Amino acid sequence: MNIAIRYFTKSKKGNTAKLASAIAEALALEPITVESDLEGETDILFLVNAMYAANIDKEVKRFLERNASKIKCLVNVNSSASGASTLKVVSKACKALNIPVSDKEYHTVGSWIFLNKGRPSEEDLNRLKDFAKEVAKGN
């Protein structure tokens, strides 16, 4: 099974990069930014992203457009200080590109300025590692 991780962040806190690294550690993969296209057909793509102005960033949308034909199943992983999930906007973008989206998602609270200090926590990252292993096994 071909599994890949792509992530995008603007944050100096690195919440999204932390999430991508946790998946990478759990699955012995490399987390790569959305600047790099997929190398070939991917059975499971863990797309790690965040909410920006009630939407996903245009760089994430461009990555999806460039790689739509290579993605067999996208798994959404995200954090936000507000608690809002990106699943709805990611699913909308994927639907327009005929990219299948898993109904399994990992979402956690992230820190921003003084909100949710210390999040994602080690506990959040450990739950994500378990989630990634479960998804990769097909459960």
N, C-alpha and C positions, 0 to 999 in steps of 0.2 A: 504494500500500500504506500502510495506517495503522499506524504503529508508535508505541508509548508506553513511557515509563520511569516506574516507580513504585518508591520505596524507603522503607525504614523502618530507623531506628537509634535506640538508646538511648545509644550510645557517645559519650563526650566526645572520643574520638580521631578520629571521623568516617570510619572505614574504609568504611562502607557508602555514605556520601555521596560519597567519593572514587571509588568504583566507578561510582556512578550518573553522576557528572560525566564520567568517562572515556567512557562509552557516549554520553552527550549530545554530547560534543565530536566523537566519531567520526561520529555520525549527524546532527549539526546539529539536535538536539532539546533540549527542556527537561526536566531531571530534576525530578520532582514527588513529594512525599511521599504515602504511602498515605492521608493524611487527605483528599485530593482524589480524587473518583471519576473514572472515565474519561468522556470527553465523548460517546463513541459507540462503535460496534463497532470493535474493535481487532484487526488481523490478527496482530500480534506484540506481546506485552507483555513487556518485560524487567522482571522482578520482582527487585529487589535487596534482599537480606535477610541476616540473620545468625541464628546459633543462640543461643537463650536457654533455659537449663535443659533442654537436649536437645529443644527444640521451637522452632517459630517463634512470634513474639509474637502475642498475641490481636488486636492492631491489624491485622496482616497478614491474619489469618483473617477479620476483619470486612470488610476491603477486598475480599477474594475473594468473600465472601458477597454483598456489595452489587453487585459488578460481574461476577458469573459469566456472565450472559447476553451480555456485551459482549466477552468474551475468546475469540478463535478459536484462539490458541496462546500459551501461556505459556513463556517462557524463563527458567530459574532462574539467578540470579547471586548469589554469596555469598562471604563470607570468614569465617574463624573462627581464633582463636588455637590451638584444639585440633587443627585440621586436619579437623574433621568437616564434611561437606557437609549442607546443608539439603534436598537434592533429595528424599530419601525422605519427609520430613515434609511438604514442599510438595506432592509428588505425591499423598500420601494425602489432604490437605485438598482438592486439586483434583479428585480422583476422586469424592469425596463430592458435589461441586458440578457434576460433568460438564464440567470445564474441561480441554481437551486440554493436555498438557505435552510440550514438545519433549524429545527424548532428548539434545539438545545442551545442555550446561550449562557455565558458567564458574565455577570455584571456585578460590580462592587463600587462602593463609595471611594472617591479619591479626594486627596487634600487639595486645597487651593487657598492661598494666602493664609488666613487664620481658620478656615473651615476644615473640619475633619482631620485635624492634625494627626500625623502618623499613619494615615491610610493611603494606599492599601497597606494593611498590616501583614506581619508574618502569617497570621492565621488566614487572612484573605488569600495570600499567595499559596499557602499550602492547600487550601480548598481548590484553588485554580489548578494546581498540579494534579490533584485527584480527578478533577473534572476533565482535564486534557487526556489523562490516561484512560479514563472511561470512554471518552469519545473516540479515541484512537483504537480501542478494542472493539468498537462498534456497539457499545451498550447504550 
